[in-house]
Amino acid sequence: MQNYQRLKQRQRAERDSYSQALAIRIHRALSWLDKAEQCDDDDSKFTFLWIAFNSAYAQDFEQRINFSEKGLYQEFLSKLVNIDEHNKLSSIVWSQYAGAIRLILSNEFILQAFWDYQSGRIPEDKWKDERSKAKVAANNALGNNDTSTVLAILFARLYTLRNQIIHGGATFGSSANRKQLRDCTFVLEQIVPTIIELMMDGKDELWGEPVYPLIDI
């Protein structure tokens, strides 16, 4: 059974106990997860998985503040980790750190500092220093079982790839970004359904009003 089908069954059984804000977030996120699971190409799948994540997460301040390496998602991810009694997110990080996550953190083409260097905004040593610091921070966080920090650093890379695709900085089906797109999609396929599930687990938590609430006219 795909993640959407499993989670949708649970949502139908529990939705009357959700706050309106959470109900909207979960409903929207599941709709995009469903679409992502129907896709057979990574460009589309990654895009719809990101929309699913944003449907679950999006806050007003995200439209006004640029994402940083430290992570605007840190508070959200930390909240999920605290709810995660069975360490599902931690298990994903531990199982994939030596594989897909390590490859993502080592790929300069989804490090924003690399593109800042290419555009002449920072010197070469600056972007290389940013890459090294992020690797050290991720390794230290992993050693301290700080899952939320590892995820925040990871999501900084995912966000760069998201920008490349959404803002037309990549070609559909291009061979130039297949490696990072494949790795990032693989990781999102595991993380996004887990995030939705943890929000269901934390139905009594305050998740905030959706950025665009449902208006009944």
C-alpha positions in Angstrom: 0.0 0.0 0.0 1.4 3.4 -0.9 1.9 6.0 1.8 -1.0 8.1 0.5 -3.5 5.3 0.7 -2.4 4.4 4.2 -2.4 7.9 5.5 -5.6 8.8 3.8 -7.4 6.0 5.5 -6.1 7.2 8.8 -7.1 10.8 8.0 -10.7 9.8 7.2 -11.0 8.0 10.5 -9.5 10.8 12.6 -10.3 14.1 10.8 -13.3 15.0 13.0 -10.9 15.2 15.9 -8.5 17.6 14.1 -8.6 21.4 14.5 -9.7 23.1 11.4 -6.2 24.4 10.7 -4.6 20.9 11.0 -7.4 19.4 9.0 -6.7 21.8 6.1 -3.0 21.2 6.3 -3.3 17.4 6.3 -6.0 17.4 3.5 -3.9 19.6 1.2 -0.6 17.7 2.0 -2.2 14.4 1.2 -3.6 15.6 -2.1 -0.1 16.5 -3.3 1.4 13.4 -1.9 -1.1 11.4 -3.9 -0.1 13.3 -7.0 3.6 12.7 -6.3 3.1 9.0 -6.0 1.4 8.9 -9.4 4.4 10.5 -11.1 7.1 8.4 -12.9 9.7 11.2 -13.4 11.8 12.8 -10.7 11.2 16.4 -11.8 7.5 16.1 -11.2 7.7 13.8 -8.2 10.2 16.2 -6.4 8.0 19.2 -7.2 4.8 17.6 -5.9 6.5 16.2 -2.8 7.8 19.7 -2.0 4.3 21.2 -2.4 3.1 18.4 0.0 5.7 19.4 2.5 4.9 23.1 2.1 1.2 22.4 2.5 1.9 20.8 5.9 4.4 23.4 7.0 3.8 26.8 5.4 3.8 29.8 7.7 3.3 33.5 6.9 6.9 34.4 7.6 8.1 32.1 4.9 6.9 34.5 2.3 9.1 37.3 3.8 12.3 35.8 4.9 15.0 34.0 2.9 15.8 30.5 3.9 19.2 30.2 5.6 21.6 27.3 6.1 20.7 27.2 9.8 17.2 26.7 8.7 13.9 28.6 9.0 12.4 25.1 9.3 14.4 24.3 12.4 11.6 25.1 14.8 9.1 23.0 12.8 11.5 20.1 12.4 12.4 20.2 16.1 8.7 20.1 17.0 8.2 17.0 14.8 11.2 15.3 16.4 9.8 15.9 19.8 6.5 14.4 18.8 8.3 11.4 17.2 8.1 8.9 20.0 9.2 6.0 17.7 12.1 7.9 16.2 10.9 7.6 12.7 12.7 10.7 11.4 15.9 9.7 13.3 15.7 6.3 11.7 15.5 7.9 8.2 18.5 10.1 9.0 20.6 7.3 10.4 19.8 4.8 7.6 20.4 7.3 4.8 23.2 9.4 6.1 25.9 7.2 4.6 24.0 7.1 1.3 21.6 9.7 -0.2 22.0 12.3 2.6 25.8 12.2 2.4 25.6 12.6 -1.4 23.3 15.5 -1.1 25.5 17.3 1.4 28.5 16.7 -0.8 26.9 18.0 -4.0 27.9 21.6 -4.6 25.2 22.1 -7.3 22.5 22.3 -4.5 24.6 24.5 -2.2 23.3 28.1 -2.5 26.8 29.5 -1.7 28.2 27.8 -4.8 25.8 29.7 -6.9 26.5 32.9 -5.0 30.1 32.4 -6.0 29.2 31.7 -9.6 27.3 34.9 -9.8 30.2 36.9 -8.3 28.5 37.7 -4.9 31.1 35.8 -2.8 34.7 34.6 -3.4 35.6 31.0 -4.1 37.0 30.3 -0.6 33.7 31.5 0.9 31.5 28.9 -0.7 34.0 26.1 0.0 34.1 27.2 3.6 30.3 27.1 3.7 30.3 23.6 2.3 32.9 22.4 4.9 31.1 24.0 7.8 27.8 22.4 6.8 29.4 19.0 6.6 31.0 19.4 10.1 27.8 20.7 11.6 25.8 17.7 10.1 28.4 15.2 11.4 28.4 16.8 14.9 24.6 16.9 14.9 24.5 13.2 13.9 27.0 12.3 16.7 24.8 14.2 19.2 21.6 12.5 17.9 20.4 16.0 16.9 18.1 14.9 14.2 16.4 18.3 13.7 19.7 20.0 12.9 20.7 17.4 10.4 17.3 17.8 8.8 17.5 21.6 8.7 20.9 21.4 7.0 19.5 18.8 4.5 16.4 21.0 3.8 18.7 23.9 3.0 20.0 21.8 0.0 16.5 20.6 -0.9 15.4 24.3 -0.9 18.1 25.2 -3.4 17.0 22.5 -5.7 13.4 23.6 -5.2 14.3 27.1 -6.3 16.2 25.9 -9.3 13.1 24.0 -10.5 10.3 26.3 -9.5 12.0 29.5 -10.7 12.9 28.0 -14.1 16.6 27.4 -13.4 16.6 23.9 -14.6 15.4 22.0 -17.7 12.8 19.3 -17.5 14.4 15.9 -17.9 17.9 17.4 -18.1 20.9 15.2 -17.6 22.7 18.0 -15.9 20.8 17.7 -12.5 19.8 14.0 -12.6 22.1 12.9 -9.7 21.0 15.5 -7.2 17.4 15.3 -8.3 17.3 11.5 -7.8 18.9 11.7 -4.4 16.7 14.6 -3.2 13.5 12.9 -4.4 14.5 9.6 -2.8 14.9 11.4 0.6 11.7 13.4 0.3 9.8 10.3 -0.5 10.6 9.0 2.9 10.5 12.2 4.9 7.3 13.9 3.6 4.9 11.0 4.5 6.6 10.7 7.9 6.0 14.4 8.5 2.3 14.1 7.7 2.0 11.1 9.9 3.7 12.9 12.8 1.4 15.9 12.5 -1.5 13.5 12.8 0.2 12.1 15.9 0.5 15.6 17.3 -3.1 16.6 16.5 -3.3 18.4 19.9 -0.3 20.6 19.0 -0.7 24.1 17.6 0.4 24.1 13.9 -0.7 27.6 13.0 -3.3 28.8 10.5 -2.7 27.9 6.8 -1.2 30.8 4.8 -4.2 30.7 2.5 -7.2 29.5 4.6 -10.3 27.9 3.2 -12.9 30.7 2.7 -16.5 29.7 2.7 -18.4 32.2 0.5 
